[in-house]
Amino acid sequence: MKRCAQCGKEYPDEVLVCAIDQQPLQQVVSSPPAQAPLPAKSHKKSDFISLETMLIWAIVAVVILFIVGYILLFGFGLERDHAF
């Protein structure tokens, strides 16, 4: 590929002068396109769960498990009102 230094129009390799301004053409050296460097991954504070948040969720889970366990073991207490 060749290019005119005056106007920048590109021509095939067989052409010697620019058809527009009659200037000699220069060989274009094609280089691979430069890749932009990848941005470094920065860890945002929102990417991690804080220790306090994990502790709160653990406490909530334990409380729920105790409530469900109590209900399964002892029932809702409705049958206590019945006379035997």
Buried (B, 14 or more C-beta within 10 A) or exposed (E): EBBBEEEEBEBEEEEEEBEEEEEEBEEEEEEEEEEEEEEEEEEEEEEEEEEEEEEEEEEEEEEEEEEEEEEEEEEEEEEEEEEE
